[in-house]
Amino acid sequence: MFYQCHRCKKNWQYPIEKCPECFLELEKLPSKEIKVIGVSKVNIPTIFHQKVPYFVLVLEDENGNKWVQKSIREYRAGDEFKIELTQDEDAVAIWRIKYDILEAIEKIVDLIGGIDINEKLSPIKQGEARDEAKPQRSPKVLILPTLVSPSHPHFAENTTPQFLEATIKYLIEKGVKSENIKVVGQSFDEIPIEASAQKSQLLGVCQNYKILPQDLAKADFIKKDEFEISAEVFNVDLIINLPILKLDSSLGVKGAVENTFKFLKKSSYFSLQRLPRTEEKVKKLQKILPGYLTIAEGNYIQTTSGFISFLGITLASFNPLNLDRVFAEICQTEPLPEWLKGVKIESIPIVGRRVEEVRLKIF
């Protein structure tokens, strides 16, 4: 993604608010046709590029904009550079976060087929014409960020305010009204959820967009099989699971699956925690929940020792188990947790960037 001033036609690869010469807002200039104009083979590993050999490509789009990108696959100058999309709901998309979180979210959701909420709400049957005069109902969206402690964003304990804000902006661009967006969470310890929401700065994001955050513990729950699940998840058109990815000494990884347990009633959650976590139990909960999209934040990763490590990626999938398995593969988590051992990395369709291109051993 590039950004252009429509008056002086100067381009930037990072989203500055206004043109420094014309003082006008910049317009997005997405790249559509990309060609390889240069290739360098790298054989010396570094901290952030541990697997060799790899290739550094110089790419150019139809507007003459140039940039470099790492690739495991070898290209030749003159080759077309194209990233395949997928409609497979089990696929996991990987993308680098460079300068613009919103651009990364737009790209990663497109990689797994995108979402057209209005189309989903008002499907047209074959041979039926759409009544343009009929008002369309604004879709309702529920966002579940990671919100587990009253800590500042740089500790990477909770979903960052920048990532939540970019997700809200994305939904508004898609036609969702801010008053129809719910940001939810609940506390499973003695710390009030309000304290965590305020110190994490997620509350401020909600207030800026006039979104009223909701404590799921104060809402109704519905009994589904052995679980008690918040009724809120059954009253919306789209659910977005918005976890921040972490490494954990006991669970191996904390991410997409772990965050969805916040949909459970507190007593149901602790009943689940008393039993060994297995792949079957995790899958059972996912089948009971309505379908949802996970957009996982992996820009800065909290390690098992509590330190923060830069990874600079985002992942997306409609299959949370597959997403957590890909994250474990990227971080080379050893040993693999029991609840993920049945998820074979070879069987997961991966789009966007390849695992080898973003892999980083994090301790």
VOGU-3710 file (C-alpha; in Angstrom, 3 decimals, decimal comma):
1> mfyqchrckk> 0,000/0,000/0,000  1,240/3,467/-0,928  -0,188/6,861/-0,056  -0,437/9,725/-2,552  -1,182/13,425/-2,414  -3,699/14,094/-5,192  -2,301/17,596/-5,773  1,489/17,142/-6,006  1,261/13,381/-6,791  4,049/12,526/-4,368
11> nwqypiekcp> 3,902/9,033/-2,870  4,812/7,618/0,545  4,984/4,022/1,739  3,912/4,969/5,251  0,642/6,632/6,316  1,539/10,191/7,265  -1,610/12,153/8,023  -1,086/14,959/5,519  1,189/15,868/2,647  4,065/17,927/4,160
21> ecfleleklp> 4,023/20,271/1,163  0,315/20,634/0,310  -1,120/19,956/3,782  -3,815/17,745/2,222  -4,894/14,307/3,359  -3,314/11,441/1,464  -5,216/8,913/-0,616  -4,549/5,172/-0,513  -2,874/3,852/-3,616  -3,006/0,021/-3,540
31> skeikvigvs> -0,662/-1,976/-5,757  -2,503/-4,230/-8,226  0,089/-5,434/-10,737  3,483/-6,266/-9,262  6,639/-7,389/-11,033  10,030/-8,546/-9,814  12,760/-6,195/-11,050  15,646/-7,445/-8,915  16,677/-10,514/-6,892  19,418/-11,058/-4,292
41> kvniptifhq> 20,175/-14,439/-2,716  21,146/-14,296/0,963  23,211/-17,102/2,533  24,236/-15,492/5,848  21,680/-15,811/8,698  20,834/-12,970/11,052  18,725/-12,726/14,229  15,502/-11,953/12,360  16,308/-14,082/9,311  17,630/-17,324/10,722
51> kvpyfvlvle> 16,747/-19,680/7,870  18,947/-19,450/4,790  19,100/-19,279/1,898  16,360/-16,768/1,194  15,804/-14,133/-1,453  15,331/-10,390/-1,241  13,131/-9,194/-4,069  12,924/-5,691/-5,460  9,296/-5,238/-6,519  7,616/-2,595/-8,660
61> dengnkwvqk> 3,916/-1,939/-9,158  1,986/-0,425/-12,060  2,479/3,054/-10,619  6,268/2,802/-10,548  6,459/2,399/-6,754  9,312/0,172/-5,599  9,977/-1,771/-2,400  11,819/-4,851/-1,155  10,340/-8,051/0,222  11,746/-11,280/1,596
71> sireyragde> 10,837/-14,523/-0,167  11,664/-18,190/0,350  10,640/-18,895/-3,223  13,161/-17,970/-5,903  12,051/-15,520/-8,597  13,724/-14,056/-11,647  13,706/-10,466/-12,809  10,638/-9,912/-14,971  8,461/-12,476/-13,159  4,999/-11,473/-12,032
81> fkieltqded> 4,670/-11,341/-8,254  1,238/-12,518/-7,237  -0,175/-13,594/-3,885  -2,922/-16,207/-4,065  -6,217/-15,821/-2,182  -8,336/-18,607/-0,717  -11,919/-19,343/0,274  -10,942/-22,287/2,479  -12,286/-21,693/6,010  -9,474/-23,806/7,454
91> avaiwrikyd> -6,802/-21,596/5,886  -4,542/-19,306/7,885  -3,301/-16,014/6,448  0,043/-14,514/7,479  0,999/-10,911/6,768  3,681/-8,482/7,866  2,711/-5,338/9,772  4,920/-2,598/8,360  3,760/0,967/8,956  -0,035/0,718/8,876
101> ileaiekivd> -1,994/-1,723/11,052  -5,238/-0,948/9,199  -3,631/-1,821/5,866  -2,393/-5,120/7,331  -5,886/-6,001/8,600  -7,464/-5,151/5,237  -4,917/-7,316/3,449  -5,064/-10,310/5,744  -8,865/-10,507/5,717  -8,859/-10,296/1,902
111> liggidinek> -6,396/-13,203/1,779  -8,938/-15,567/3,353  -11,849/-14,447/1,176  -12,831/-11,179/2,848  -16,107/-10,388/4,567  -19,136/-8,786/2,975  -21,426/-8,267/5,935  -24,244/-6,592/4,019  -24,253/-9,385/1,457  -24,435/-11,901/4,275
121> lspikqgear> -27,372/-10,140/5,880  -29,432/-9,740/2,728  -28,604/-12,572/0,323  -30,318/-12,517/-3,051  -31,899/-15,739/-4,239  -31,297/-16,801/-7,819  -33,583/-14,889/-10,188  -34,572/-12,395/-7,490  -33,868/-8,685/-7,925  -32,682/-6,546/-5,063
131> deakpqrspk> -35,141/-3,936/-3,877  -32,939/-0,834/-3,792  -35,690/1,186/-2,103  -35,835/-1,232/0,820  -33,675/0,025/3,715  -30,879/-2,359/4,641  -30,437/-3,260/8,292  -27,059/-2,233/9,659  -25,149/-5,354/10,755  -24,273/-5,990/14,385
141> vlilptlvsp> -20,675/-6,922/15,189  -19,146/-8,210/18,413  -15,402/-7,812/19,054  -13,629/-9,835/21,736  -10,135/-8,418/22,426  -7,690/-9,975/24,856  -8,257/-8,138/28,132  -6,766/-9,950/31,104  -4,945/-7,428/33,298  -4,649/-3,723/34,144
151> shphfaentt> -1,359/-3,149/32,322  -0,049/-0,606/29,827  -0,039/-1,504/26,100  3,758/-1,897/25,828  3,637/-4,987/28,080  1,771/-6,877/25,284  -0,562/-8,405/27,872  -3,788/-7,173/26,278  -4,814/-6,381/22,716  -3,243/-2,989/21,977
161> pqfleatiky> -5,453/0,083/21,492  -3,913/0,600/18,030  -4,984/-2,861/16,896  -8,520/-2,483/18,273  -8,878/0,957/16,677  -7,685/-0,334/13,284  -10,259/-3,150/13,467  -13,052/-0,694/14,259  -11,957/1,544/11,369  -12,006/-1,487/9,066
171> liekgvksen> -15,563/-2,353/10,072  -16,733/1,243/9,602  -15,179/1,214/6,125  -17,236/-1,922/5,460  -20,440/-0,077/6,314  -20,910/-1,046/9,964  -22,189/1,767/12,169  -20,188/2,358/15,328  -23,340/2,118/17,469  -23,783/-1,462/16,213
181> ikvvgqsfde> -20,307/-2,529/17,328  -19,896/-4,149/20,736  -16,522/-4,580/22,436  -16,866/-7,217/25,145  -14,853/-8,972/27,818  -15,025/-10,225/31,379  -12,749/-10,800/34,334  -12,094/-14,264/35,716  -10,173/-12,981/38,750  -10,671/-10,402/41,502
191> ipieasaqks> -9,599/-7,443/39,320  -12,604/-5,563/37,884  -12,782/-5,603/34,087  -13,218/-1,809/34,172  -9,726/-1,378/35,664  -8,161/-3,498/32,925  -10,114/-1,697/30,199  -8,982/1,716/31,423  -5,280/1,045/31,956  -4,945/-0,948/28,722
201> qllgvcqnyk> -6,367/2,136/26,921  -9,011/-0,012/25,184  -11,709/1,940/27,012  -10,431/5,165/25,472  -10,706/3,694/21,971  -14,321/2,702/22,619  -15,134/6,164/23,930  -13,551/7,836/20,887  -15,881/5,868/18,596  -18,892/6,143/20,932
211> ilpqdlakad> -18,892/2,388/21,505  -20,197/1,188/24,855  -18,003/-1,698/26,120  -19,873/-4,547/27,744  -19,006/-6,822/30,653  -20,173/-10,302/29,632  -20,358/-11,364/33,289  -23,373/-9,043/33,680  -25,220/-10,445/30,644  -27,245/-13,632/30,240
221> fikkdefeis> -25,782/-17,056/29,520  -27,215/-19,954/27,571  -26,610/-23,627/28,412  -25,103/-25,427/25,420  -24,110/-29,025/26,094  -21,626/-28,884/29,023  -20,877/-25,178/28,518  -22,648/-21,986/29,586  -22,030/-19,435/26,827  -22,833/-15,731/26,725
231> aevfnvdlii> -26,107/-15,046/24,943  -24,465/-12,043/23,265  -22,619/-14,255/20,789  -25,909/-15,534/19,394  -27,400/-12,050/18,861  -24,937/-10,560/16,366  -24,183/-10,958/12,672  -20,415/-11,186/12,947  -18,025/-12,099/15,748  -14,397/-11,012/15,585
241> nlpilkldss> -12,004/-12,731/17,968  -9,173/-10,227/18,464  -6,461/-11,897/20,565  -2,895/-10,819/21,120  -0,560/-13,764/20,636  1,692/-14,903/23,501  3,988/-17,747/24,470  3,108/-19,532/27,704  5,076/-22,031/29,787  2,042/-24,210/30,580
251> lgvkgavent> -0,150/-23,918/27,472  2,630/-23,443/24,923  0,778/-20,649/23,167  -2,006/-18,294/24,209  -3,939/-16,884/21,322  -7,085/-17,547/19,342  -8,474/-20,525/21,271  -7,593/-19,233/24,730  -9,331/-15,913/24,100  -12,636/-17,559/23,152
261> fkflkkssyf> -12,949/-18,978/26,682  -13,997/-15,450/27,696  -17,348/-16,241/26,047  -17,971/-18,767/28,842  -19,548/-18,139/32,190  -16,935/-17,882/34,931  -18,067/-21,089/36,662  -18,090/-22,944/33,343  -14,587/-21,678/32,574  -13,157/-22,917/35,869
271> slqrlprtee> -14,880/-26,279/35,419  -13,099/-26,554/32,082  -9,763/-25,509/33,591  -9,896/-28,278/36,218  -9,768/-30,891/33,478  -6,764/-31,537/31,225  -7,122/-29,478/28,078  -7,421/-31,753/25,078  -7,864/-31,132/21,385  -11,299/-32,818/21,535
281> kvkklqkilp> -12,572/-30,507/24,289  -11,286/-27,430/22,473  -12,902/-28,543/19,212  -16,173/-29,250/21,025  -16,381/-25,685/22,298  -15,580/-24,278/18,853  -18,421/-26,294/17,299  -20,917/-24,914/19,825  -19,869/-21,302/19,246  -21,252/-19,534/16,163
291> gyltiaegny> -18,760/-19,136/13,335  -16,352/-16,278/13,885  -13,318/-14,620/12,370  -10,042/-14,419/14,276  -7,634/-11,567/13,560  -4,629/-12,134/15,796  -2,129/-9,471/16,780  1,476/-10,641/16,612  3,415/-7,406/16,369  5,084/-7,676/19,785
301> iqttsgfisf> 5,094/-11,071/21,512  5,168/-11,743/25,241  7,561/-14,640/25,833  7,414/-17,353/28,495  9,934/-15,359/30,571  7,799/-12,210/30,415  10,051/-10,328/28,025  8,645/-8,660/24,920  9,983/-9,700/21,515  9,262/-8,101/18,144
311> lgitlasfnp> 7,683/-10,394/15,541  5,827/-7,906/13,332  3,029/-10,070/11,931  -0,725/-10,563/12,027  -2,612/-13,814/11,439  -6,214/-14,404/10,414  -8,404/-17,484/10,073  -11,902/-18,845/10,581  -10,264/-21,851/12,288  -8,711/-20,836/15,647
321> lnldrvfaei> -6,952/-24,163/16,226  -5,166/-23,899/12,902  -4,182/-20,303/13,670  -2,628/-21,232/17,016  -0,816/-24,150/15,372  0,683/-21,870/12,712  1,753/-19,397/15,401  3,473/-22,216/17,310  5,270/-23,202/14,105  6,395/-19,627/13,441
331> cqteplpewl> 7,851/-19,326/16,964  9,218/-22,901/16,849  7,478/-23,748/20,116  8,963/-26,875/21,708  7,543/-29,114/22,922  4,243/-28,655/21,124  1,353/-28,543/23,650  -0,804/-31,659/23,799  -3,943/-29,843/22,632  -2,198/-28,840/19,400
341> kgvkiesipi> -0,382/-32,086/18,576  -3,325/-33,421/16,575  -3,318/-30,368/14,301  -0,874/-31,192/11,521  0,874/-28,159/10,075  1,193/-29,929/6,715  -2,596/-30,062/6,325  -3,201/-26,337/6,963  -3,591/-24,143/3,867  -1,392/-21,074/4,423
351> vgrrveevrl> -1,683/-17,908/2,330  0,050/-14,545/2,278  3,556/-14,939/3,657  5,115/-18,348/4,173  5,992/-19,641/7,631  9,700/-19,775/6,697  9,657/-16,073/5,785  8,510/-14,913/9,216  9,818/-17,723/11,440  11,712/-16,562/14,519
361> kif> 12,882/-18,615/17,481  11,525/-16,795/20,529  12,542/-17,967/24,009
//
